[in-house]
Amino acid sequence: MVNTRFLIKAVFFSCLVLGFSHCENSIDELGNEKPKEIIEEISIDTMKLHGFLLKDHWIDTSKVEANQGLSHILPKYGISQATVYKIASGFDTVFDFRNIKTGRNYYMICKNDSLHTPICFIYDKSAVEYIEVHFEKEISVQAYKRQIDTRIQRAGGSINSSLWNAFIDQGLSGGLVMEVAKMYAWTIDFFGIQKGDYFKIIFESKYVEDQFIGTGEIKAILFNHRGHDFYCFKYLKDTLGDFAYYNEKGESMKKALLSAPLEYVRISSKFSNSRLHPILKRYRPHHGVDYAAPTGTAVVATGDGVITHAKYSSGAGNYIKMDHTSGDIETKYLHLSKFAKGIKRGVFVKQGQKIGEVGSTGLSTGPHLDYRIYINGDPVDPLGIDIPTSDPITKDSLDTFLLQINPIKMKLDSISLTN
C-alpha cells in the first residue's frame, strides 16, 4: 500500500532522474553543446491523483488480491458491510462489483484527518475504464474512461529465424504479429518464410497516460518474401465507414481460399501425377499436398462453403469434402483423427473455422493432412494455384485508390530495416 507521502517522494525522485538525464545528454554526438531546454518545475502543491490534491488527502493504493471482493477491501477503511451491500446492490447497472478482478489497481482517497475518513474509492476496471465510488453526503457510483492517445508508428526489420522473433526484437507486440499473419493468410505461407525476408509496417499504438495499452489499426505493410514485395493497404471501401485491406493493385488481401489449412511442421509429399505410394508400393497419382503435423493439430476450412462429405473410407480414412461459394471449387481433407463438433454433411462453415484434427487414419504411414483442391472438377496443385481475390476495388474507383495509397506507399518504402 502507498500513502500520499510515498507518492510525493516517488514523483520528486522521478524529477531528479529526469534532471540528471538532461545533463548527460547536453552534448551531441559531434561534441557540440545542445541548446538548453527549460524544464518546468513541478510543484508538489499542485500534484493530483484522479483530481484530488495529494497535499490535502491521505491516499492509499493497492492491488486486488486473490479471492478479494468489495466486502474485503472497503471495511479496511472503516466502511460498514451495510454500506458495501448498498453499493453492490444499488449500483449494479453502473458496475457489477462481483466482477472485480485479481491484480487490478484500486485507490482509496481519504481526508487528511486522524480518522482518515473515506471520500472516494477508485477501481481500475481496465487500463482505460475506472469506477469511482463517492462516500461524502450520499453514496454515488460513476463509470469513467481515460483519454486514449493514438500514435502512428513505423517499424521495419529483417527476419533471421521467425516472423514472431523479428517483431519482438523490434519491441513490437505479439498481438501485432498475429494481425499481420491474419492479413497475409491468403497470400504468404509463414511456415515457408526464410532468412532475409523483411517487413515494413505503419500502424497505430494506443497509450493511456503514456502507458502502452495495445495496438490499433494497421495502416500499411510491406512484406518482402523470397525477393518479392507483398503490399497491404487499409482503404475505406464505402461511405458506410467499412474498410478492408488491398494490395497495391487494388486486389483484396482476402482470397477465396487460405494458403494452408493448418499449422504444419513440414511438407512431406507434394502434388504429383505419379508417386510411389508408401504402403501400396506402386505408382499412382497423388493430387494433393501432405502436411506433416502432430496428431490433434487443428485443421480449418480454407474457404467458405458447405460440407458435402464427412465420413470414413478405407483409403482416405476420416475425410471431409467441401463445395465452396467462390467459383466451382472443391477441397478435400484426408486422414483426419476426428471431425470437429457439429461437422457433418450439409453444414455451412466459414473460412478459418475448425473442421477436424490431424490424424493417420486410412492408408497412412504417420500423422499428416492430405489436402486437395479441385477447380471445375480438375485437381490442381495447392502450392501452385493462383487463387482469385474476393471483392477487389472497382475499375471506377481504382484511380482514386491509387492516388490515396501512393503517399502511404512512399512512406512505407522509406522505412529503414533494423536487424
NUTI-119960 format. One record per residue: x, y negated, z negated of N, C-alpha, C in turn. Coordinates in steps of 0.02 Angstrom, whole numbers, plus 32768, in hexadecimal, padded with zeros to 4 digits. Atoms other than C-alpha are relative to their C-alpha. Example, Ala and Ser with C-alpha at 12.3 -4.5 7.8 and 13.67 -1.06 7.14 Angstrom:
BEGIN
802D803B8000826780E17E7A802D7FC48000
7FD6803B800382AC80357E9B7FD97FC97FDB
//
This chain:
BEGIN
802A803C8000800080008000802C7FC18000
7FD9803C7FF880397F5180277FD87FC47FE8
8025803B801680097EB17FCD80197FC28024
7FF0803E7FDD80167DFB8002804A7FF07FFC
7FBA8012800980C47DE17FBB802C8028802F
7FD97FD67FD381087E73801F7FF97FE78048
800B80177FBC80B97E3180C080287FC0800E
7FDC803F7FF781077D8580A5804B800E8009
7FB97FEF7FFB81B37DD18089801080208044
7FF57FDE7FC181A27E3F812380037FCF803A
800180327FCA81757DAD8194803D7FD37FFC
7FC6802B800981FF7D428149803F8023801A
7FC77FDA7FE9827F7DCB816B80008004804C
80057FFD7FB7823F7DDC821E80177FBF8020
7FEB80427FE6825A7D228238804C7FFA7FFF
7FB780018005830E7D3481FB802080298038
7FE57FD47FCB832D7DC482747FFB7FDF8043
800980247FC182E67D60830480337FC88006
7FCF80367FFF83577CD082D480458019800F
7FBF7FE37FF483F37D3D82D1800680198048
7FFF7FE77FBB83C47D8D8377800A7FC78030
7FFA803A7FD683B67CE083C380497FE88002
7FBB8016800484667CB48387802D802E8029
7FD67FD07FDD84B07D5383D17FFB7FF7804B
800B80057FB884687D2D847D80077FB88019
7FFA80467FEC84997C74848580357FF68036
7FCF80047FCB85267C9B85027FEC80308037
80157FD37FCA84FE7CE185AE8039802D8016
7FCE7FCF7FEB855D7D69860D803D7FE0801E
7FC780237FE285CF7CE7866080267FD77FCD
7FDD8024803586037C9D85B97FE87FB97FF7
801B80438007859B7BFF85CB7FCC7FFE7FC9
80328007803685347BBD853B7FBB7FF6801F
804580067FE8847B7BD4855A7FDF7FC37FE0
80268037801F84027B44853D7FDF801A7FC0
801C7FEB804083CA7B4C84887FB47FFA8000
80498002800683167B7884687FED7FE87FBB
80198018804082B47B2383E07FCD80327FE7
802C7FCE801D82657BA883727FD67FDF7FCA
802D801F803081CC7B6A83177FFF80287FBF
80007FDF804081D67B92825F7FB880157FED
80417FE6801681497BFC82187FF67FEE7FB7
800F8013804580FB7BB4817D7FD980387FDE
80227FCB802680CD7C3880FC7FBA7FEA7FEC
804180198016803E7BC780C87FC980088035
80327FFC7FCA7FE97BDE81727FF88048801A
80057FBB7FE780027C9A81897FBE80207FEC
80427FE2800C7F617CFC8199800080498014
800F7FBC7FED7F267DAF81A17FB480058008
80487FFE7FF27E7D7DC281F57FDC7FC17FE9
801F803F80117E5C7D0B81D480067FEC7FB7
7FF9800F80477E877D11811A80487FE87FF1
7FBE801A80127F177CA480DB8022802D7FCD
7FDD7FD3802D7F997D14808B800D7FE07FBC
7FED8021803F7FC87C9480087FC67FFB7FD0
803B800A802A7F167C8A7FC87FDD80427FEC
80237FC1800B7EEC7D447FC0803080387FEB
7FDC7FC1800D7F247DEC7F7D7FE880318034
80137FD57FC77F287E608013802480437FF9
7FE47FBC80057F407F1C800A7FF480238043
80077FDB7FC17F607F8680A6801680487FF5
7FEE7FB980057F68804280BB7FE38025803C
801B7FD57FCB7F3980D3812C7FD080337FE1
80307FCE80177EA7814A811B802480437FFA
7FE07FC0800B7EE681ED80D17FCF80398011
80297FC67FEF7EA8829C80F87FC780097FCD
803C7FF480297DF882BF80B67FE97FC27FD9
8017803E801F7DE1820980837FC57FE38026
803880247FE37D4081AC80A17FF77FBE7FDB
800C804080207CF58107806F7FF780077FB4
800D7FF580487CC281517FC68040800C7FD9
7FC07FF780227D7981767FA180297FC08000
7FD5803B7FF77DC480D27FDF7FE67FC47FD8
801A803E801E7D5180477FA080007FFF7FB4
7FFF8002804A7D42807C7EE880447FED7FE2
7FBE801380197DFE80607ED780057FB57FF4
7FFF804980067DD77FA77EE67FC47FE77FD8
80368014802C7D467FA67E6C7FBC7FFF8020
80417FFD7FDE7CBB7FC37EEB7FDA803D7FE6
80277FC9801D7C30802E7E9F7FE880308037
80197FCF7FD17BF080CD7EF07FBC7FEC801C
804080187FE87B45807B7EFC80097FD0803B
7FF1802F7FC97B907FF27F68801B8026803D
7FE67FD77FC97BEE80747FCF7FC580208026
803B7FE07FE07B4880CE7FF07FD97FCD8028
802580357FDE7AF58029802080227FEE8042
7FDA80107FC37B808004809E7FF880388034
80017FC77FD27B8080B380E97FBB800D801E
80447FF17FE87AC380C580F77FDD7FC5801F
8023803B7FE87A8F8012811A801C7FE2803F
7FE0801F7FC67B087FEA81A7801A80348031
7FE97FCA7FD47B19808F82057FF67FF08049
800880137FB97ADD803A82A5803C7FD78017
7FC380267FEF7B797FCC829E803B80308005
7FCB7FCE80007BEF805A82717FEE80397FD1
800D7FC5802A7BDA810A822F8040800E7FD8
7FC37FFA80297C56810B819E801380487FF2
7FEB7FBA80047C5581C981A08035800F8033
7FD07FF57FCB7CC381B7823980437FDE7FF3
7FBE801A80117D55816781DD80348035800D
7FCE7FD07FEA7DF181BA822380407FFC7FD7
7FC07FFC80237E8E81F481CA80367FDC8027
7FC880237FE07F24818581ED7FF07FBA8017
801280447FEC7EC280E7821880117FCE7FC9
7FF0803580317EF6804481C57FC17FE37FE2
80358029801D7E887FE8814A801F7FCB7FD3
7FE8803980277E997F4580EB7FC97FEC7FCE
802F801B80327E477F07804B80177FB97FEF
7FF28046800F7E417E4A803A7FDE7FEF7FBE
801C801080427E2A7E127F8680137FB87FEC
7FEF8040801C7E277D707F26804280067FDA
7FBF7FFF80227ECE7D407EDB7FF67FF17FB5
800D800980477E877D4D7E2B8017803E7FD9
7FE77FC9802A7EAD7DC17D9A7FDC8042800F
80277FC37FF27E247E3C7DD0800980198048
7FFB7FF07FB97E527E3C7E887FBA8010801C
80457FF77FEC7D9A7E267EB17FFB800A804C
80047FF27FB87D737E757F5C7FD77FCC8026
8023802E7FD37D427DFF7FE87FEC80238040
800D7FE17FBE7D517E668087802A803F8008
7FDE7FC27FEE7D7D7F1880BB80018005804B
7FF87FFC7FB87DC17F2E816B801C80448013
7FEB7FBE7FE97DD07FD681C3800E7FFE804B
7FEE7FFE7FB97E2C7FED82687FE2803F8020
80207FC87FDD7DB8805A82CE802D801A8038
7FCF7FEF7FCB7E398058835B80317FC68005
7FD280377FF77EC57FEA839A7FDC7FC08014
802680397FE87E3F7F7883E37FC77FEE7FD1
803C800C80287DA57F8B8375800E80047FB5
7FFB7FFC80497D967F6882BC7FBD7FEC7FE0
803E800B80257D0C7F608239800F7FD77FC3
7FF9802A803C7CF97EDA81B47FC380097FD3
80347FFB80337C967EF58113800A7FC67FCF
7FFA803A802C7C767E5480B27FD7800B7FC0
80207FF380417C4B7E5A7FF87FE57FC17FDE
8016803D80217C327DA37FC97FB77FF18011
804780117FF97B7E7D667FB27FD98041800D
80217FC17FF17B297DF6800C802B802A802F
7FD77FD37FD87B757E8E805F7FED7FFB804A
800B80017FB77B8A7E85811C803880288021
7FD07FD87FDA7BE17EF2819D7FFE7FE98049
7FFC80157FBA7C1D7EB78248803780278023
7FCE7FE07FD67C7C7F0982D7801E7FCC802F
7FDC80307FD67CFF7EA8833880308024802E
7FCD7FE77FD27D787EC183C880397FCD8005
7FC6802C7FF77E287E7B83D280087FF2804B
7FF480137FBA7E5C7E2284718036802E801E
7FD07FD57FDD7EB37E9484EE80277FD68032
7FD480247FD27F487E4B854B801580308037
7FEF7FD57FC77F587E9A85F8803A7FE38026
7FC380177FDE80047E8D8648800E802C803D
7FED7FDB7FC380387EBD86F8804A80107FFA
7FBA7FEA800780D87F2386F280158027803E
7FE47FDB7FC8814B7F7187738036802F7FE6
7FCC7FD0801381BD800787688013802A803C
7FE97FD47FCB8223807787D88036802E7FE5
7FCD7FD18018828E811087BE8009803B802E
7FF07FC57FD882E181A5880E7FF2803F7FD7
80107FC1802182B3825887E6803D802D7FFF
7FC77FD38008833D82C787A17FE980467FED
80177FBE801582D7835487557FB58008800E
80487FFB7FF7821B833487507FE27FBA8002
802380407FFE819C82A9876D7FF57FE77FB9
800B80128046817382AB86B3803E7FDF7FE1
7FC2801A801D82288291867D80147FBE8020
7FEE803F7FDE8243820987007FD87FC67FE5
802A8035801C81B181A486BA80137FF27FB8
7FEF8009804781DC81C1860380437FDE7FF9
7FBD801F80028292819086257FFC7FB5800C
800A80487FF2825080E786637FD77FDF7FC9
8028801D803581EE80CE85C27FB67FFD8011
804680007FEC814980F0861B7FDA80367FDB
80287FD3802A80BA814B85C77FEF80418025
80157FC17FE4808881FF85E17FBD7FFB8024
8040800A7FE07FD981C4860C80087FE58047
7FF4801D7FBE801F8161869F801780378030
7FE87FC87FD7807881FD86E07FC480298019
80397FD77FEE7FD5825E86DE7FD37FDE8033
802980247FCF7F7681D6873B802080018045
7FDD7FFF7FC07FFB81D087C37FF980468020
80077FBC7FE67FF5828E87D47FBA800C801C
80457FF87FE87F37828687E67FF77FDE8044
800A80257FC27F418203887080208023803C
7FDD7FDE7FCA7FBC826A88D67FEF804B8003
80117FB980037F67831188B17FEE801B8045
80147FEA7FBD7F298318896680397FFA8032
7FCB80117FD17FCE82E089B3804280237FF1
7FBE7FE580138065831F89517FF780397FCF
7FFD7FC8802F808383C588FD803A7FF17FD1
7FCC8016802E80E1838A8863802C80397FE6
7FD47FC88011812584398846803680088035
7FCE7FFC7FCB8187841E88E7802B7FC28004
7FD6803C7FFD81D6837688BF804880147FF1
7FB97FEE80068293837488C180297FC47FEA
7FD38034801683268312887F800D7FD0803A
7FF880327FCC8338827088DF7FBF7FE08015
804080217FF6827E825088F17FFC7FC57FD0
80048039802D824F81A988A67FBB7FE08003
80408021800381BC813D887580097FB67FF1
800680468012818E808588697FB77FF47FF0
80468007801680F1804C880F7FF37FBB7FE4
801A803E801E808E7FAF87E37FC180137FDA
80377FE9802980157FC987547FF27FCF7FC7
80138028803A7FBB7F7A86C1801480237FBF
7FF67FE880447FF27F8E860D7FD57FD57FD2
802C8025802D7F7D7F5D8580801F7FFB7FBB
7FE3800E80427FB57F0E84DD7FCD7FDE7FD3
8026802480337F627ED7843D80337FE87FCD
7FD1801E802F7FC87E5F83D38047801A800E
7FBE7FEB7FE780637E8F843A800F804A7FF4
7FF67FB88008804A7F4884147FE08024803C
80197FDB7FC680397FBC84AB7FCA80317FEB
80377FD380127F92801784A67FED802F8039
80117FD27FCA7F89806A855080097FE08045
7FF880157FBB7F958060860C7FBC7FEE801E
803D80147FDE7F13800586737FFE801B8047
80067FEA7FBB7EF6800C872E804580048022
7FC57FFC7FD47F7C804387A87FF07FD7803E
800C802C7FC67F8A7FBE8830801C801D8040
7FE17FE57FC48001801288A98039802F7FED
7FCA7FD1800B807D80A188B68022800F8043
7FDA7FE37FC9810680D6892D8023803D7FE5
7FDC7FC38014813F818A891C8025801A803D
7FD77FE67FC981CF81C2898A800F80497FF2
7FF97FB8800981CD827F899F8020801E803E
7FDB7FE17FCA824C82DB8A0A800D7FCF8039
7FF080337FCE827782378A637FC57FDE8020
803C801E7FE481C282098A8A7FDE7FD47FCC
8022802E802C816781738A407FB6800F7FFD
80477FF6800A80BB819189F67FE67FC57FD6
801A803B8022806380ED89CA7FBA800D7FE5
80437FFC801D7FC980D7895E7FED7FBB7FE6
8016804380137F67803489487FB880037FE5
80448009801A7ED1800A88DD7FDD7FCB802B
8024802E7FD47E4C7FB589487FB680007FEF
80478008800C7D9E7F7289267FDB80118040
801D7FE77FC17D377FD489A37FBB7FE58010
8042801C7FF17C8E7F7D89917FF07FC67FD0
8013803B80287C337EE889457FE480137FBC
801B7FEA80407BF47F5288B4803680067FCA
7FC97FFD80317C9F7F4E8861802180457FFE
7FE17FBE7FFE7CCB8002888D80437FFC8025
7FC080007FDF7D80802088B880188048800A
7FE37FBE7FF37DE580B288FC80497FF58013
7FB980057FEF7E9980D9892B800A80198048
7FF47FF27FBA7ED980DA89DE804A7FFC800F
7FBB80087FEB7F7E80F08A3880077FC2802C
7FF4803E7FDB7FCC80688AA57FDB7FFE8043
80267FFE7FC27F62809F8B397FB57FF97FF4
8047800680107EBD808C8ADE7FDE80437FF8
801C7FBE800A7EA681478AC77FF9800E7FB5
800C7FF380477E5C817F8A21803480307FE5
7FD17FD280207ED581D189A87FDE80427FF0
80257FC3800F7E4B824E89857FF280258041
800B7FD87FC57E4482DB8A027FCD80377FF1
80347FCC80077DCA83688A22801780387FD2
7FE57FCB802A7E3E83E389C9803E7FE97FDA
7FC3800B80267EC183DA8940803A80248021
7FC57FE07FE17F7384078972800D80457FE4
7FF77FBE801F7F73849C88FA7FC9800B7FCD
80387FF2802E7EF084F4888F8015800F7FB8
7FE97FEE80447F5C850D87F380457FE37FF4
7FBB801080127FFC84E38797802780418001
7FDF7FC07FF6806F856B87D5804B7FFC7FEF
7FB87FFC800F812085A687AF80297FFD8040
7FDD7FFE7FBF815685CC88617FD1801D8034
80257FE17FC981158600890C80238043800E
7FE17FBE7FF9813386BC89167FF7801C8046
800A7FE87FBB80F086D789C77FDA7FCB8027
801F80337FD780C086638A567FD2801E8035
802E7FEE7FC9804286678AE5802880258036
7FDD7FDA7FCC807186EA8B677FCE802A8027
802A7FD47FD6802387488BF8801880487FFC
7FE67FBC8006809087DF8BD0802F80027FC4
7FD97FFA803D80CE88048B217FFE80477FE6
7FFE7FBD801C810788A68AD27FDB7FFF7FBD
80277FFF803E808488CA8A4D802880247FCA
7FD57FE2803480DE88EE89A87FE680417FE3
801D7FC2801B8066897B89787FF180328038
80137FD37FC9802589C28A1E803C8013802C
7FC27FF37FDB80D589BA8A6A7FF58002804C
800780077FB8809889898B167FF37FB78011
800680457FEC809688E98B797FB77FEF8010
804480177FF37FF388888B7C7FFE7FB57FF4
80038049800B7FBC87D18B807FF77FEF7FB6
800B801B80437FC8876E8ADF7FEE7FB6800A
801880427FEF7F5D86D68B017FF27FD67FC2
80078029803D7F79867F8A5B80447FF07FE4
7FC2801180257FFA863C89E27FF9801E7FBA
80007FE380438027869C894480247FD17FD0
7FE3802B80348043862B88AE800B802B7FC1
7FF17FDB803D809C868688207FF57FD47FC4
80108026803D805D864E87767FEC80327FCA
80117FD28036803F869B86CA7FB580118000
80467FEB80087F9F86FE86AD7FDB7FCE7FD3
8028802F80287F178689866D80077FB88017
7FF980447FE67F5585EE86CB7FBF7FEB8023
803F80177FE27EBE858586FD80057FF7804B
800680097FB87E8A858A87B47FC47FD2800C
803580317FF47E2384F687F47FEB80008049
801980077FBC7DB884D9888D80257FC78021
7FDA80357FDF7E1D8477890B7FD37FCC8021
802E80317FE47D82841F894C7FB9800C7FE7
80477FF880107CC88402892E7FE38038802C
801F7FCD7FD77C60849589667FD580317FD9
802D7FCE801D7BF0852A8945802380447FFE
7FE57FBC80077C2785D489037FD58030802A
80267FCF7FD87BF586588984800F80487FEA
7FEF7FBF801B7C4F86EC893480277FF67FBF
7FDA7FFC803E7C8C870E88837FF880477FE7
80087FB9800F7CA787C88874804380248005
7FC47FD77FFE7D2388588876800180298041
7FF57FD17FC97D6C88B6890A804180247FF3
7FC57FD7800E7DF0893E890D80417FE08015
7FC380207FE97E6D88D6896E800D7FBC7FDF
7FF98045801A7E4E882289347FF87FFC7FB5
800E800380477E1E885188827FC77FD07FF3
80318035800D7DB687CB8830800F7FC5802E
7FF380377FD27DA2874788B67FC47FD28007
803480337FF57D4186A988DE80077FE68047
8002801F7FBE7D0B866889877FD37FC27FFB
8026803E80037CCE85B4899E7FF57FE38045
800E802A7FC57C7A85518A2980027FB77FE8
7FF6804580167CAD849A8A207FD47FCF8026
802D80327FE47C4783FE8A4280207FD78037
7FDD80287FCD7CCD83AB8AAE8013802D803B
7FF17FD97FC57CCC83FA8B5C7FF1804A7FF6
800B7FB780037CC684B48B81803E801F7FDF
7FC67FE980267D4384E28AF97FEB80347FCD
800C7FCB80307D4885818A918041800F7FDC
7FC47FEE80267DC385AD8A057FF380417FDA
80047FC280277DE8865189AC803680007FC9
7FD47FFD803A7E39867289038001804A7FE9
7FFC7FB880097E76872788EC802880147FC2
7FDB7FDE80377EB5879A885F7FF67FDE7FBC
800C8022803F7E66873687D17FF880317FC7
800A7FD6803B7E69877C87217FB77FFC7FE9
8046800880107DBB873587037FE57FC0801F
8021803C7FE67D3D86B4873F7FF27FD17FC5
8012803180337D1C861386E07FB680067FEF
80457FFC80167C7B8605867E7FD17FDD8030
8033801D7FD47BE485E886EE800F8007804A
7FEF7FF97FBA7C3E861187907FE0803F801D
80227FC97FDF7BCF867B87FE7FE67FE78044
801880127FBD7B84867D88AC7FC97FCB7FFC
803380347FFC7B2085E288D7800D7FC37FD6
7FF18038802D7B7085708855802A7FCB8026
7FD980377FE37BAF84C5889080367FEB7FCE
7FC98016802C7C598493884A80227FC2801E
7FDE803D7FEB7CBB83F18851804A800D800A
7FB87FFC7FF57D6B83D9888F80257FF87FBD
7FDA8001803E7DE583FE88007FDF80267FC7
80227FDA80357D658463879C801D80467FFA
7FE67FBC800B7DA68504874E7FCE80348017
802C7FCB7FE77D61859D87A5801780467FEA
7FE77FBF80147DCF8629876480457FFB7FE1
7FBD7FFE801D7E768661871D802B80328026
7FD07FD67FDC7F1186AE876B800280467FE0
7FFB7FBB80187F1E876B875F8027802A8031
7FDE7FD17FD47F5C880687B97FD280398012
80317FCD7FF07EBD886287E780038012804A
7FFD7FE97FBB7EAA88C78887804580188013
7FBE7FEC7FE87F4388EF88F280327FC87FF2
7FD4803680177FC1888588938039801E7FD8
7FC57FE880258071889E884E800F7FD57FC3
7FF3802B80398068881287CD7FD17FC58000
802F8039800480068779879380107FC98033
7FF980357FCF7FEC86FE88207FBB7FEF801B
803D80117FDC7F6586A48884800E8001804A
7FFE80017FB67F4E86CA893C7FCA7FCF8016
802D80377FED7F02862889807FFC7FFC804C
800980007FB87EB886218A2F7FCF7FCA8016
802B80347FE37E68859C8A9E7FEC80168047
801A7FF27FBC7DFB85B78B387FDB7FC18019
802280397FE07DC4852B8BAE7FE080198040
80277FE67FC87D3C85548C2C8009804B8007
7FFA7FB880007D5486098BFA8047801B800C
7FBB7FEA7FF27E0E860E8C24802E7FF27FC4
7FD2800B80387E9686258B9F80357FCC8011
7FCC80337FF67F0F85938B8A803080037FC5
7FCD800080347FAE857F8B267FF27FC87FCD
800E803480327F8585248A82803A7FCF7FF6
7FC5802C8009803784DD8A7E800C7FD4803D
7FF280267FC38030849A8B307FC47FDB801B
803D801F7FE87F7E845C8B4280007FB57FF6
8009804880067F5D83A48B637FB77FF47FED
8045800580197EC3838C8AF77FE57FB9800B
801B80437FF57E5282FB8B2C7FED7FDD7FBF
80148026803C7E30826F8AAF7FB67FF48001
8047801080057D8582418A717FF77FB57FF7
8013804680087D3681948A81803A7FCF800B
7FCA80317FF27DC281308AD77FE47FBA8007
801580447FF37DBE80738AED7FE37FFD8047
801F80047FBE7D49804B8B7D80297FD4802F
7FDA80277FCF7D9080028C1E7FF27FB57FF9
8013804780077D317F5F8BFF80247FDF7FC5
7FE1801C803C7D857F4B8B55804B800A7FFC
7FB97FED80047E327F8C8B7F802F7FC48001
7FD5803B7FFD7E7E7EE28BAE80027FDB7FBD
8003802080427E437E978B09802880277FCD
7FDB7FD5802E7E897F2B8AAA804B7FF78009
7FB880077FF27F347F1E8AFF801A7FBC7FEA
7FEC804480147F397E638ADF80087FFB7FB4
7FFE800480497F187E7B8A268038802A7FE1
7FCD7FD6801F7F927F088A0680477FEC8014
7FBD80117FE880237EBB8A68802C7FDF7FCA
7FD5801E803480627E4889DB800E80307FC7
7FF57FCF8036804B7ED5895C803580338016
7FCF7FD17FE580AE7F4B89CC80477FE27FFD
7FBF80218002813B7ECB89D6801C80007FB8
7FEA7FFE804681417EBF8917801480477FEC
7FF27FBA8010813E7F7C890A80448014801C
7FC07FEF7FDF81CE7F908986803B7FDF7FDF
7FC88026801E82367F0F8928801480197FBB
7FEF7FE5804382357F708883803F80298005
7FC17FDA800182E27FB1885B7FF880417FDA
80027FBF8021830080648826803080007FC4
7FD77FF9803B8344808A8779800B804A7FF2
7FF17FBA800E839B812E87577FFE800E7FB5
//
